[in-house]
Amino acid sequence: MTEKKAALLALLGRRRDKEALCLLEEDPALIDEEVITAALDHGCVRVIRFLRSRGAITMAGRAAREERRLSEANAKIAAFDREMAEIEKLLDL
């Protein structure tokens, strides 16, 4: 990951909308699914408007983002279940 993209994702994560928008306007090549998802997840309205004006946010991409979020949630649940099973094993000694 490039420095600019890492900085952009960090700005989106902290909801620094204006700064993130400046980075995107300087370098539109940074736009990808990860950036779109971060902007949507963190409610960065200015960036979302910019992405919509560029045609980057689509309904087809929405299904993929929802599927990715669902699989991430399932992975977290599975990890939690494994940890609970380990704790139960230790308690049953």
C-alpha positions as CSV (number, residue, x, y, z in Angstrom):
1,M,0.0,0.0,0.0
2,T,1.4,3.4,-0.9
3,E,1.9,6.2,1.6
4,K,-0.8,8.3,0.0
5,K,-3.4,5.5,0.2
6,A,-2.5,4.7,3.8
7,A,-2.8,8.4,4.7
8,L,-6.2,8.5,2.9
9,L,-7.5,5.5,4.7
10,A,-6.3,6.9,8.0
11,L,-8.1,10.2,7.3
12,L,-11.3,8.4,6.4
13,G,-11.0,6.3,9.6
14,R,-10.8,9.5,11.7
15,R,-13.6,11.2,9.6
16,R,-11.3,13.9,8.4
17,D,-13.5,14.5,5.4
18,K,-11.9,17.7,4.0
19,E,-8.4,16.4,4.1
20,A,-9.4,13.1,2.5
21,L,-11.2,14.9,-0.2
22,C,-8.1,17.0,-1.0
23,L,-6.1,13.9,-1.4
24,L,-8.6,12.3,-3.7
25,E,-8.9,15.5,-5.8
26,E,-5.1,15.5,-6.2
27,D,-4.8,11.9,-7.1
28,P,-8.1,10.2,-8.3
29,A,-6.1,7.0,-8.9
30,L,-6.4,6.3,-5.2
31,I,-10.1,5.4,-5.6
32,D,-10.7,1.7,-5.2
33,E,-13.1,-0.6,-3.3
34,E,-11.2,-0.2,0.0
35,V,-11.4,3.6,-0.1
36,I,-15.1,3.5,-1.1
37,T,-15.9,1.1,1.7
38,A,-14.0,3.2,4.3
39,A,-15.8,6.4,3.2
40,L,-19.2,4.7,3.4
41,D,-18.4,3.0,6.7
42,H,-17.2,6.2,8.4
43,G,-19.9,8.5,6.9
44,C,-17.5,10.9,5.1
45,V,-20.2,12.8,3.2
46,R,-18.0,15.1,1.1
47,V,-15.9,12.1,-0.1
48,I,-19.0,10.1,-0.8
49,R,-20.4,12.9,-2.9
50,F,-17.1,13.2,-4.8
51,L,-17.1,9.4,-5.4
52,R,-20.7,9.5,-6.6
53,S,-19.9,12.3,-9.0
54,R,-17.1,10.2,-10.4
55,G,-19.4,7.2,-10.8
56,A,-17.3,5.1,-8.3
57,I,-20.2,4.1,-6.1
58,T,-22.6,1.7,-7.8
59,M,-25.3,-0.7,-6.8
60,A,-23.3,-3.6,-8.2
61,G,-20.5,-2.6,-5.8
62,R,-23.0,-2.4,-2.9
63,A,-23.7,-6.1,-3.1
64,A,-20.0,-6.9,-3.0
65,R,-19.4,-4.6,0.0
66,E,-22.3,-6.1,1.9
67,E,-21.0,-9.6,1.2
68,R,-17.5,-8.6,2.4
69,R,-18.9,-7.1,5.6
70,L,-21.0,-10.3,6.2
71,S,-18.0,-12.5,5.7
72,E,-15.9,-10.3,8.1
73,A,-18.6,-10.5,10.7
74,N,-18.8,-14.3,10.3
75,A,-15.1,-14.6,10.7
76,K,-15.2,-12.5,13.9
77,I,-18.0,-14.7,15.3
78,A,-16.0,-17.9,14.4
79,A,-12.9,-16.5,16.2
80,F,-15.0,-15.7,19.2
81,D,-16.5,-19.2,19.3
82,R,-13.0,-20.7,19.1
83,E,-11.8,-18.5,22.0
84,M,-14.8,-19.5,24.1
85,A,-14.2,-23.2,23.4
86,E,-10.6,-22.8,24.6
87,I,-11.8,-21.0,27.7
88,E,-14.3,-23.8,28.4
89,K,-11.6,-26.4,28.0
90,L,-9.4,-24.6,30.5
91,L,-12.3,-24.3,33.0
92,D,-13.2,-28.0,32.7
93,L,-9.8,-29.1,34.0
